[in-house]
Amino acid sequence: MGRGYGRRHSIALSALQDTLLLAEADYLIAHLMSNMSRMALELSAAQKQYLPPFISIDGPWCAHWRMCEDKYDRVR
């Protein structure tokens, strides 16, 4: 397990487990600029076959957030 491979592997598994647990939640309060949060929301919607209730603490969700980011920043 040279060069910290075991630690990186453990961190990756932990992040995956956190994402899967978030996807099982009935409600999601998340930072949707985070890929993990967006993945949890999309996994949740796929599993439930509907978009579950969620709140973004950073603004509206957008599939192409780089294009919407400037528009959102001007509104604030």
Secondary structure, DSSP 8 states (H G I E B T S, - for coil): -GGGHHHHHHHHHHHHHHHHHHHT-SSEEE-TTSHHHHHHHHHHHHHHTS---EEESSS---TTHHHHHHHHHHH-
